[in-house]
Amino acid sequence: MRVLPRVMLPNFRRLRHRLLRAKRHLTVARVLFGGELGLFGLALIFLFSGSRAVWMDGLGRRADLLIAAAALAGFAALHQLSRRYLLPVLERYFSPVKYDERRILFDLGQQAHAATDIAHLFKLIVERIGDALRAEDVSIFVRDEKTGNFLLRVSSSQEIPDPVDSAELSLSRDAFVIRRLRSVSQPLEISEQDFDAWARALQSASPAQREARQKEQDLLSQLQSRLLQPIRSKDQLVGVVSLGQCRVRHEYDATDKEMLMSVASQLALVIENARLTERMLADERLRRELALASEVQKRLLPSHPPECVSVEVAGFCQPARGVGGDYYDFFKFDNQQLGIAIADVAGKGIAAALLMSTVQATLRGLSTESPNHLNESNESLADMVATLNRLLVNSTGGANYVTFFYAQFDQSTQQLAYVNAGHNPPFLFRANEDGLQTVLATSVNGFKKLDAGGMFVGMFDHLSYEQEVIQMQPGDVLIAFTDGLPEAQNKDGEDFDDERIQQALIETARLPVNEIRDEILRRVKDWCEGAAQYDDLTFIVLKAK
């Protein structure tokens, strides 16, 4: 039998749910209107109580109604003024307009198509995020591929120079916040207490660390950073979004952070696409520059061979990469002398082409200075090559070398003087009027290798060279080439080699020099069919009449 009455404890959970449900219906406008009603009620109590009520009774029987009507009119006027001026301010602070995350992402996608360049797109993004989150500053850092540092590309509150090259506007790849952001996917919050803690930690750091951390802290303080969102692409940190102090709240809530993470995922695609576009533009500029360089290099080569009474020449040059380091040239002097030159710069591409142009300009300068004295003594060609070597060493600092062959044919005496500076030895083939091979002195298999000279030019100073003079006969054929001819490979990796060059020369020696050149070129192309050209292909054919 129960003696004491049943005591029912209040259900606080149900009460909490009711309060939360009621809170959903609370708005800034309703709270403000409730406050106005409270103030109006207090004003009426104040007016109609105590001595003030007695005073109003002395004014007449209906004085209280008139005063109440006047108070109501004043309340109405006050309500209109507060709704017009006070309510917008309170709503911006306590209840900002809710943004639509999907709409923001959609707008950013549309703006990405309409943006003229990446800088313009970054500016649109920070403006959109700043308007939605009411941030004092929105900034975007992007990792530089060369240095790994994170450059400040755009900021809604700072003027950013273009291009960004100042260390004051970048976060080092070893910065404290960068290391933290590499290991997290959520936004990193920064408060004033964090800055104070960093300042205290700097007191025990080394001078170098103190300077680096101070620059990092100064930049984040300048941007008023309160939230840092990492931008990731394929598990790599490619950028950072920095949000400054919120204008309407002291902290960003979970919804703001989720929206910022969604925007960061889109930004990762934007950054990668921008980098891809920049690479494509750089490649296009490089292709145009290579095309121009190739055209300039072609103009450095002889447009057509000189016409001579007792000798005919032809040349061919095809770079492997648009521009190359192979070079050939012809020189016709007033004293019936004809000079031929062929050179191969070590390396390929633009660097080799630049050195090749130096060789061409130097050689033409030397040949122009004293063309009539190049064959007056047995040492004149050797001295010219030694001078060429010295000039190249002075201009390049000995950083690269050039194999070089120079020969000079005297049409009056039918003599050929040459100097070989480390170049592939040219082949001299002799055939009589009936087309039969005649064995040359010091020849191998009927071919004489022109290998007298010395070391390559351009790397070592104070080198000496020797030259050789050969008496040529009508029908003699000389072929000078770079290593791209014998080392031309087929799809099986086999070289064209010296034997095939010699065989081609034997079978075509009776033909005009242009046909000899074309036949050799045809055989090389047939040999290399299906395989990419690995090296520059250059050769000269000279035939005595």
Backbone torsions as a table, in degrees:
resi	resn	phi	psi	omega
1	MET	NA	124.6	-176.3
2	ARG	-78.8	127.7	178.0
3	VAL	-94.3	-48.8	-178.4
4	LEU	-85.9	148.2	179.1
5	PRO	-70.4	151.6	178.7
6	ARG	-69.3	128.3	179.5
7	VAL	-103.1	119.8	179.1
8	MET	-96.5	115.4	177.3
9	LEU	-71.9	142.0	179.8
10	PRO	-66.9	144.0	178.7
11	ASN	-87.6	94.2	-177.1
12	PHE	-67.2	-30.1	180.0
13	ARG	-65.3	-42.3	178.8
14	ARG	-66.1	-40.0	178.0
15	LEU	-62.3	-38.2	179.8
16	ARG	-65.3	-41.6	179.3
17	HIS	-64.0	-37.2	178.2
18	ARG	-65.9	-40.7	178.0
19	LEU	-64.2	-41.8	178.5
20	LEU	-64.6	-37.8	178.6
21	ARG	-65.9	-39.5	178.3
22	ALA	-69.4	-32.2	-179.3
23	LYS	-64.8	-28.8	-179.5
24	ARG	-65.0	-27.1	-178.8
25	HIS	-88.0	-5.5	178.4
26	LEU	-78.6	131.9	174.2
27	THR	-129.4	165.7	178.5
28	VAL	-61.5	-39.0	180.0
29	ALA	-63.9	-42.0	-179.5
30	ARG	-68.8	-40.5	177.8
31	VAL	-63.7	-41.3	179.3
32	LEU	-64.2	-40.9	179.7
33	PHE	-66.6	-38.2	176.0
34	GLY	-63.4	-39.4	176.4
35	GLY	-63.7	-39.0	177.8
36	GLU	-64.8	-42.0	177.7
37	LEU	-62.7	-41.1	177.9
38	GLY	-61.2	-43.7	178.2
39	LEU	-64.3	-37.6	179.6
40	PHE	-66.5	-40.0	177.7
41	GLY	-64.6	-43.6	177.8
42	LEU	-62.5	-37.0	179.0
43	ALA	-65.4	-39.9	178.7
44	LEU	-66.7	-41.7	177.9
45	ILE	-61.4	-40.3	-179.9
46	PHE	-65.0	-40.4	-176.6
47	LEU	-73.3	-37.7	-172.9
48	PHE	-104.3	31.5	177.8
49	SER	-132.2	151.9	175.3
50	GLY	69.0	-146.8	-176.1
51	SER	-66.8	-23.1	-180.0
52	ARG	-67.8	-33.8	176.6
53	ALA	-67.0	-40.3	177.7
54	VAL	-63.4	-40.1	-179.8
55	TRP	-63.1	-40.1	179.6
56	MET	-68.9	-32.3	177.4
57	ASP	-63.8	-31.4	179.4
58	GLY	-72.0	-15.9	-179.8
59	LEU	-80.8	-20.9	-179.0
60	GLY	146.6	173.5	-175.8
61	ARG	-72.0	-33.0	-176.5
62	ARG	-106.4	18.5	-179.3
63	ALA	-66.5	-36.1	-179.2
64	ASP	-65.2	-35.7	178.1
65	LEU	-68.2	-40.7	178.6
66	LEU	-63.3	-41.8	179.6
67	ILE	-67.4	-38.3	177.3
68	ALA	-63.0	-41.2	178.4
69	ALA	-64.5	-39.6	178.1
70	ALA	-65.0	-39.9	177.7
71	ALA	-63.6	-38.8	178.8
72	LEU	-65.9	-39.6	177.6
73	ALA	-65.1	-40.5	176.5
74	GLY	-63.4	-37.4	177.3
75	PHE	-63.8	-42.3	179.2
76	ALA	-62.1	-42.2	178.9
77	ALA	-65.5	-41.5	178.1
78	LEU	-63.7	-37.6	179.6
79	HIS	-64.0	-42.1	179.5
80	GLN	-65.7	-41.0	179.4
81	LEU	-65.6	-41.6	-179.6
82	SER	-66.9	-38.4	178.0
83	ARG	-66.4	-31.6	-176.5
84	ARG	-82.7	-37.6	-173.4
85	TYR	-112.8	-41.0	-174.3
86	LEU	-83.8	-40.2	-175.7
87	LEU	-61.7	-44.9	178.7
88	PRO	-59.4	-37.3	179.9
89	VAL	-66.6	-45.0	180.0
90	LEU	-65.9	-38.0	179.4
91	GLU	-67.1	-38.7	178.2
92	ARG	-64.2	-30.9	-177.4
93	TYR	-86.6	-47.9	-173.9
94	PHE	-95.9	-28.0	-175.9
95	SER	-143.0	75.9	179.2
96	PRO	-65.4	158.2	-179.4
97	VAL	-64.0	128.7	-179.0
98	LYS	-70.8	134.2	179.5
99	TYR	-93.0	158.2	177.1
100	ASP	-101.5	108.8	-175.3
101	GLU	-60.5	-42.4	-179.4
102	ARG	-64.6	-39.0	179.6
103	ARG	-64.9	-39.4	179.3
104	ILE	-63.1	-46.2	179.9
105	LEU	-63.4	-38.4	178.1
106	PHE	-65.1	-43.8	179.0
107	ASP	-62.5	-39.1	178.6
108	LEU	-64.7	-37.7	176.6
109	GLY	-63.7	-41.0	177.6
110	GLN	-66.1	-40.7	179.9
111	GLN	-67.4	-30.6	177.9
112	ALA	-62.6	-34.5	177.4
113	HIS	-75.8	-30.7	-176.3
114	ALA	-88.6	-14.8	-176.5
115	ALA	-66.8	140.3	-179.8
116	THR	-79.8	-31.1	176.9
117	ASP	-154.2	177.6	-175.6
118	ILE	-67.8	-35.5	179.2
119	ALA	-64.6	-41.5	177.2
120	HIS	-63.2	-40.6	179.6
121	LEU	-65.8	-42.5	177.3
122	PHE	-59.5	-39.8	179.9
123	LYS	-64.2	-41.9	177.9
124	LEU	-64.0	-37.8	-178.3
125	ILE	-66.4	-46.6	-178.3
126	VAL	-66.9	-33.8	176.7
127	GLU	-65.9	-41.4	-179.0
128	ARG	-67.9	-43.1	179.4
129	ILE	-67.4	-41.7	180.0
130	GLY	-61.7	-40.2	178.6
131	ASP	-67.9	-38.5	-176.8
132	ALA	-72.7	-42.6	-174.4
133	LEU	-98.9	1.7	179.0
134	ARG	55.9	43.4	-176.6
135	ALA	-89.7	139.4	176.7
136	GLU	-63.5	-33.2	179.9
137	ASP	-148.9	140.2	171.2
138	VAL	-128.1	123.7	-177.8
139	SER	-130.9	152.6	179.4
140	ILE	-127.4	124.5	172.8
141	PHE	-102.6	139.6	179.1
142	VAL	-127.6	135.3	-178.2
143	ARG	-71.7	131.6	176.2
144	ASP	-83.3	127.0	-175.0
145	GLU	-66.9	-27.8	-177.4
146	LYS	-78.4	-48.1	-174.6
147	THR	-98.6	-23.3	-175.5
148	GLY	83.4	-4.6	177.3
149	ASN	-78.8	161.3	-177.3
150	PHE	-105.8	111.7	-175.2
151	LEU	-90.5	139.7	176.2
152	LEU	-76.2	106.4	-175.8
153	ARG	-89.2	-32.3	-178.8
154	VAL	-155.0	147.6	177.2
155	SER	-149.5	138.5	-179.0
156	SER	-78.2	-11.7	-178.7
157	SER	-121.5	-4.2	-177.0
158	GLN	-123.3	149.7	175.4
159	GLU	-89.1	119.4	-175.4
160	ILE	-106.0	123.0	176.3
161	PRO	-71.7	156.3	179.3
162	ASP	-128.8	119.0	2.9
163	PRO	-81.6	160.2	179.3
164	VAL	-80.4	110.8	180.0
165	ASP	-129.0	8.6	-177.2
166	SER	-93.6	133.6	176.5
167	ALA	-68.0	-19.9	179.2
168	GLU	-71.6	-18.1	-178.2
169	LEU	-113.1	34.0	179.3
170	SER	-146.2	153.3	174.2
171	LEU	-103.6	126.9	-180.0
172	SER	-63.6	150.7	177.7
173	ARG	-63.4	-18.8	177.2
174	ASP	-101.6	12.9	180.0
175	ALA	-63.5	153.7	-176.5
176	PHE	-60.8	-47.5	-178.0
177	VAL	-69.1	-31.2	178.1
178	ILE	-66.3	-42.6	177.6
179	ARG	-63.2	-38.1	177.9
180	ARG	-66.4	-42.5	-176.6
181	LEU	-69.9	-25.3	178.1
182	ARG	-65.1	-25.9	-174.3
183	SER	-104.7	3.6	-179.5
184	VAL	-128.8	157.7	174.9
185	SER	-113.5	-19.1	178.5
186	GLN	-82.9	158.4	176.3
187	PRO	-62.0	144.3	-179.9
188	LEU	-100.6	119.8	-179.5
189	GLU	-86.9	141.9	178.1
190	ILE	-128.6	131.6	179.7
191	SER	-122.1	173.7	177.0
192	GLU	-62.1	-33.7	178.1
193	GLN	-64.1	-34.3	177.5
194	ASP	-64.2	-42.5	178.4
195	PHE	-62.8	-39.9	178.3
196	ASP	-65.4	-39.5	178.8
197	ALA	-66.1	-38.7	177.9
198	TRP	-64.9	-39.6	179.9
199	ALA	-63.2	-39.8	177.9
200	ARG	-68.0	-36.8	179.8
201	ALA	-68.2	-28.2	-179.1
202	LEU	-68.1	-20.6	-177.6
203	GLN	-64.9	-29.6	-179.4
204	SER	-99.9	4.7	-178.3
205	ALA	-87.1	165.5	176.7
206	SER	-71.5	162.4	-179.5
207	PRO	-58.2	-39.8	-180.0
208	ALA	-66.0	-45.1	178.1
209	GLN	-64.9	-37.7	-180.0
210	ARG	-63.6	-40.9	179.8
211	GLU	-67.0	-42.9	-179.4
212	ALA	-65.7	-44.6	-179.5
213	ARG	-67.9	-32.8	179.3
214	GLN	-67.3	-39.8	176.8
215	LYS	-63.7	-40.8	178.1
216	GLU	-62.5	-46.3	-178.8
217	GLN	-66.2	-38.9	179.8
218	ASP	-63.4	-41.5	-179.3
219	LEU	-66.8	-44.7	178.9
220	LEU	-65.7	-35.9	176.3
221	SER	-67.8	-37.8	178.6
222	GLN	-63.0	-36.9	178.9
223	LEU	-86.4	-3.0	-177.8
224	GLN	55.4	41.3	-174.3
225	SER	-64.7	130.2	175.3
226	ARG	-125.2	-17.2	-179.7
227	LEU	-146.8	126.7	179.1
228	LEU	-117.2	120.4	-178.9
229	GLN	-109.6	120.6	178.2
230	PRO	-70.9	144.6	174.0
231	ILE	-110.6	117.3	-173.8
232	ARG	-115.6	145.4	173.5
233	SER	-141.3	114.5	-179.2
234	LYS	56.1	48.8	177.2
235	ASP	63.8	16.5	176.6
236	GLN	-116.6	140.4	178.0
237	LEU	-79.9	112.5	-177.1
238	VAL	-109.4	-10.1	180.0
239	GLY	-172.0	173.5	-179.4
240	VAL	-142.2	135.3	171.8
241	VAL	-103.4	127.4	179.3
242	SER	-111.4	127.9	174.5
243	LEU	-108.4	133.5	176.4
244	GLY	-82.8	-167.2	-179.4
245	GLN	-60.7	136.1	176.7
246	CYS	-72.9	134.0	-175.9
247	ARG	-75.2	-20.9	-174.3
248	VAL	-114.7	-14.4	178.2
249	ARG	-141.1	163.8	178.2
250	HIS	-84.6	-22.3	-177.3
251	GLU	-136.4	152.3	173.5
252	TYR	-87.1	138.0	-177.8
253	ASP	-90.3	-178.1	-176.0
254	ALA	-64.2	-34.8	179.2
255	THR	-64.5	-41.2	177.6
256	ASP	-61.7	-41.7	-178.5
257	LYS	-67.7	-38.3	177.8
258	GLU	-64.3	-42.2	177.6
259	MET	-62.9	-40.7	-180.0
260	LEU	-64.9	-37.5	177.1
261	MET	-65.4	-38.5	177.6
262	SER	-64.9	-42.4	178.1
263	VAL	-64.6	-38.3	-179.9
264	ALA	-62.6	-38.6	178.1
265	SER	-64.1	-36.3	175.6
266	GLN	-70.5	-36.7	179.4
267	LEU	-63.9	-33.3	178.0
268	ALA	-59.7	-42.6	177.6
269	LEU	-66.4	-38.9	179.4
270	VAL	-62.3	-44.1	-178.3
271	ILE	-65.9	-43.7	179.7
272	GLU	-64.4	-41.9	177.8
273	ASN	-65.1	-37.5	178.6
274	ALA	-64.4	-41.9	178.7
275	ARG	-65.8	-39.2	177.3
276	LEU	-63.1	-41.6	178.6
277	THR	-64.4	-41.9	178.5
278	GLU	-62.6	-39.4	177.4
279	ARG	-64.7	-41.1	179.2
280	MET	-63.5	-41.5	178.1
281	LEU	-65.7	-40.2	178.3
282	ALA	-64.3	-40.8	178.1
283	ASP	-64.3	-39.0	179.4
284	GLU	-65.7	-42.8	176.4
285	ARG	-61.7	-39.8	179.4
286	LEU	-65.2	-40.1	178.2
287	ARG	-62.9	-41.3	178.4
288	ARG	-65.2	-41.0	178.9
289	GLU	-65.4	-39.1	177.8
290	LEU	-65.9	-39.3	178.3
291	ALA	-63.3	-41.6	177.9
292	LEU	-66.1	-42.6	179.0
293	ALA	-63.4	-38.9	178.7
294	SER	-63.7	-40.1	178.5
295	GLU	-65.6	-41.4	178.5
296	VAL	-64.2	-41.2	-178.8
297	GLN	-65.9	-36.4	177.6
298	LYS	-62.9	-35.0	179.5
299	ARG	-70.8	-22.1	176.6
300	LEU	-73.7	-23.5	179.3
301	LEU	-82.8	157.0	-179.6
302	PRO	-61.9	132.3	178.2
303	SER	-72.0	-31.0	177.2
304	HIS	-157.7	151.3	-178.9
305	PRO	-72.7	152.2	178.0
306	PRO	-70.2	150.7	177.8
307	GLU	-93.4	125.6	-178.9
308	CYS	-129.9	159.5	-176.9
309	VAL	-78.6	-41.3	-170.6
310	SER	-110.7	5.3	-179.4
311	VAL	-154.3	150.9	174.2
312	GLU	-132.1	145.4	-176.3
313	VAL	-135.2	157.5	175.7
314	ALA	-152.5	148.8	-179.6
315	GLY	-137.7	163.7	178.7
316	PHE	-150.5	140.2	177.6
317	CYS	-146.2	127.3	177.6
318	GLN	-136.7	103.9	178.8
319	PRO	-65.4	152.7	179.2
320	ALA	-82.2	-22.9	-174.8
321	ARG	-130.6	43.0	-179.3
322	GLY	80.6	-54.2	172.1
323	VAL	-125.6	152.7	-177.1
324	GLY	-151.2	-172.0	-176.1
325	GLY	-108.1	8.9	176.7
326	ASP	-85.6	151.1	-176.2
327	TYR	-154.1	139.2	170.1
328	TYR	-142.1	157.3	-176.6
329	ASP	-158.7	158.2	176.3
330	PHE	-123.1	145.6	179.1
331	PHE	-134.5	120.8	177.0
332	LYS	-111.9	118.4	-176.6
333	PHE	-102.8	162.8	-177.4
334	ASP	-69.8	-20.6	-176.0
335	ASN	-94.5	34.6	176.9
336	GLN	63.8	23.5	177.2
337	GLN	-100.8	140.6	176.2
338	LEU	-124.6	121.0	179.3
339	GLY	-105.7	142.1	173.4
340	ILE	-127.4	143.6	-179.8
341	ALA	-138.5	143.4	174.6
342	ILE	-144.1	138.8	-175.4
343	ALA	-144.5	156.0	178.7
344	ASP	-137.6	113.4	178.5
345	VAL	-81.4	136.2	176.6
346	ALA	-63.6	129.6	-178.6
347	GLY	102.8	-178.9	-177.1
348	LYS	-139.3	170.7	173.7
349	GLY	82.1	-156.5	-172.0
350	ILE	-66.6	-39.8	-179.0
351	ALA	-60.8	-43.5	178.4
352	ALA	-66.6	-37.3	-179.7
353	ALA	-64.8	-38.1	178.6
354	LEU	-64.1	-42.8	178.5
355	LEU	-68.0	-35.6	177.4
356	MET	-60.7	-41.7	178.5
357	SER	-64.1	-33.3	175.9
358	THR	-65.2	-43.1	177.5
359	VAL	-60.4	-45.0	-177.8
360	GLN	-62.1	-46.2	-178.8
361	ALA	-66.4	-40.1	-179.5
362	THR	-65.9	-44.1	-178.6
363	LEU	-65.6	-42.3	179.2
364	ARG	-65.9	-35.7	176.1
365	GLY	-63.8	-42.0	179.4
366	LEU	-66.9	-40.1	-178.9
367	SER	-70.5	-27.4	179.9
368	THR	-78.9	-29.6	-177.0
369	GLU	-65.0	-45.1	-175.8
370	SER	-144.8	61.8	-178.5
371	PRO	-65.6	-29.3	-175.7
372	ASN	-80.8	-6.2	-176.7
373	HIS	-115.0	5.1	-176.6
374	LEU	-69.8	-20.9	-177.3
375	ASN	-122.8	21.3	-179.5
376	GLU	-75.7	-26.5	178.5
377	SER	-137.0	165.3	-178.8
378	ASN	-68.3	-13.0	-175.9
379	GLU	-104.5	0.9	-172.1
380	SER	-67.7	-46.0	178.3
381	LEU	-64.3	-40.6	178.8
382	ALA	-62.1	-40.1	178.0
383	ASP	-66.0	-37.8	179.6
384	MET	-64.2	-42.1	179.7
385	VAL	-67.3	-38.2	176.6
386	ALA	-62.6	-40.3	176.7
387	THR	-64.9	-41.8	176.5
388	LEU	-58.7	-43.4	179.3
389	ASN	-61.6	-44.9	-178.2
390	ARG	-64.5	-41.2	179.6
391	LEU	-66.5	-38.7	178.6
392	LEU	-67.4	-39.8	177.8
393	VAL	-62.0	-41.3	-179.9
394	ASN	-67.0	-35.2	-176.3
395	SER	-83.7	-29.7	-177.7
396	THR	-107.1	-9.3	-178.7
397	GLY	72.1	17.8	179.3
398	GLY	72.4	22.2	-176.8
399	ALA	-79.1	-17.8	-178.1
400	ASN	-150.2	166.8	-177.8
401	TYR	-130.8	164.5	-177.0
402	VAL	-137.0	129.6	169.1
403	THR	-85.8	139.8	-167.0
404	PHE	-146.0	138.2	175.3
405	PHE	-133.6	130.4	178.3
406	TYR	-133.4	133.6	178.5
407	ALA	-135.5	150.3	179.9
408	GLN	-134.0	124.2	-176.4
409	PHE	-104.0	126.1	178.6
410	ASP	-95.0	111.8	-174.9
411	GLN	-71.1	-21.9	-179.2
412	SER	-78.7	-34.6	-177.2
413	THR	-108.5	-5.6	-177.7
414	GLN	59.6	29.6	178.2
415	GLN	-102.4	143.6	178.7
416	LEU	-117.7	116.5	175.3
417	ALA	-105.7	138.3	-176.7
418	TYR	-145.9	161.7	172.1
419	VAL	-136.7	128.3	178.8
420	ASN	-109.8	113.0	-179.0
421	ALA	-102.6	78.8	175.5
422	GLY	69.0	16.0	-176.4
423	HIS	-91.8	162.4	173.6
424	ASN	-56.7	125.3	-177.2
425	PRO	-61.6	123.2	174.3
426	PRO	-64.9	160.4	178.8
427	PHE	-107.5	134.0	174.5
428	LEU	-113.5	119.9	-177.9
429	PHE	-115.8	135.3	-177.6
430	ARG	-117.4	127.3	176.1
431	ALA	-130.5	139.6	-179.3
432	ASN	-80.9	-174.6	-175.5
433	GLU	-64.3	-26.8	178.9
434	ASP	-86.1	3.4	179.6
435	GLY	83.7	5.7	-179.7
436	LEU	-85.7	143.8	-179.0
437	GLN	-71.8	136.0	175.1
438	THR	-114.5	129.3	-176.0
439	VAL	-73.8	125.9	177.0
440	LEU	-84.0	154.8	174.8
441	ALA	-66.3	145.1	-178.9
442	THR	53.6	34.9	179.9
443	SER	-101.7	160.8	175.9
444	VAL	-124.9	119.9	-177.5
445	ASN	57.7	32.9	178.1
446	GLY	84.8	-0.5	-179.0
447	PHE	-117.1	137.8	175.5
448	LYS	-103.4	129.4	176.8
449	LYS	-91.2	127.7	-179.7
450	LEU	-92.4	90.7	-172.9
451	ASP	-120.7	9.7	179.1
452	ALA	-76.6	135.5	178.6
453	GLY	162.6	-101.7	-177.9
454	GLY	173.4	-155.3	-176.8
455	MET	-76.2	165.5	174.9
456	PHE	-61.3	163.4	-175.5
457	VAL	-105.9	158.6	171.4
458	GLY	101.2	-7.6	-176.1
459	MET	-118.6	-39.6	-177.1
460	PHE	-116.7	135.1	-179.1
461	ASP	-86.2	162.1	174.8
462	HIS	59.7	47.3	174.1
463	LEU	-97.6	149.5	176.8
464	SER	-115.8	153.4	-176.3
465	TYR	-133.5	161.1	174.7
466	GLU	-125.1	157.1	-180.0
467	GLN	-125.5	161.9	178.6
468	GLU	-128.6	145.6	179.1
469	VAL	-116.6	130.2	-178.1
470	ILE	-121.4	135.9	175.4
471	GLN	-86.9	115.8	-177.8
472	MET	-97.0	158.8	-179.9
473	GLN	-125.6	158.3	177.4
474	PRO	-55.6	135.8	-179.5
475	GLY	94.9	-13.1	178.0
476	ASP	-65.3	139.2	-178.9
477	VAL	-123.5	130.2	177.4
478	LEU	-117.2	131.8	173.5
479	ILE	-122.9	123.0	175.8
480	ALA	-113.9	137.1	-171.7
481	PHE	-148.9	162.3	171.1
482	THR	-93.9	173.0	-175.3
483	ASP	-68.7	-9.3	177.2
484	GLY	-67.8	-20.7	179.1
485	LEU	-79.0	-57.8	-179.9
486	PRO	-69.4	-24.0	-178.3
487	GLU	-95.3	9.8	174.7
488	ALA	-64.1	127.5	-172.5
489	GLN	-110.0	147.3	173.0
490	ASN	-88.4	-174.3	-176.6
491	LYS	-68.5	-15.4	177.0
492	ASP	-92.5	1.3	178.8
493	GLY	83.4	15.3	-179.9
494	GLU	-92.1	139.8	-178.7
495	ASP	-79.3	151.6	173.9
496	PHE	-66.7	-33.9	173.3
497	ASP	59.7	170.9	-175.4
498	ASP	-68.6	-33.6	-177.3
499	GLU	-62.3	-40.7	179.3
500	ARG	-69.8	-33.3	174.9
501	ILE	-63.2	-46.1	-179.5
502	GLN	-64.8	-40.3	179.1
503	GLN	-63.9	-40.7	177.3
504	ALA	-63.5	-37.7	179.8
505	LEU	-68.5	-39.3	178.7
506	ILE	-62.0	-41.9	-174.3
507	GLU	-80.0	-14.4	-177.1
508	THR	-120.3	7.6	-172.8
509	ALA	-62.7	-27.3	-177.8
510	ARG	-82.3	-9.4	-177.4
511	LEU	-82.8	162.4	172.1
512	PRO	-61.2	158.8	-171.4
513	VAL	-64.3	-34.5	178.4
514	ASN	-65.8	-37.5	179.1
515	GLU	-71.7	-33.8	174.8
516	ILE	-61.1	-47.0	178.5
517	ARG	-59.7	-46.4	-176.9
518	ASP	-65.3	-37.4	-179.3
519	GLU	-69.5	-41.9	177.3
520	ILE	-61.9	-43.2	179.5
521	LEU	-63.1	-39.7	178.7
522	ARG	-63.2	-41.0	-179.1
523	ARG	-66.4	-38.7	178.6
524	VAL	-65.3	-42.8	-179.7
525	LYS	-66.3	-39.0	176.4
526	ASP	-63.6	-38.4	179.6
527	TRP	-65.5	-39.2	-175.9
528	CYS	-92.0	9.5	-178.1
529	GLU	-60.3	129.7	-178.9
530	GLY	90.0	-4.1	-180.0
531	ALA	-121.0	146.0	179.3
532	ALA	-75.2	146.8	177.3
533	GLN	-71.3	120.4	-175.6
534	TYR	-90.3	-36.7	-174.6
535	ASP	-132.8	162.9	177.6
536	ASP	-63.2	142.6	-178.1
537	LEU	-115.0	114.5	-176.7
538	THR	-143.8	135.4	174.1
539	PHE	-157.8	157.6	178.1
540	ILE	-125.6	138.9	175.3
541	VAL	-118.5	127.5	177.7
542	LEU	-123.6	131.8	-180.0
543	LYS	-132.6	128.3	177.7
544	ALA	-80.3	137.4	-179.6
545	LYS	-86.7	NA	NA
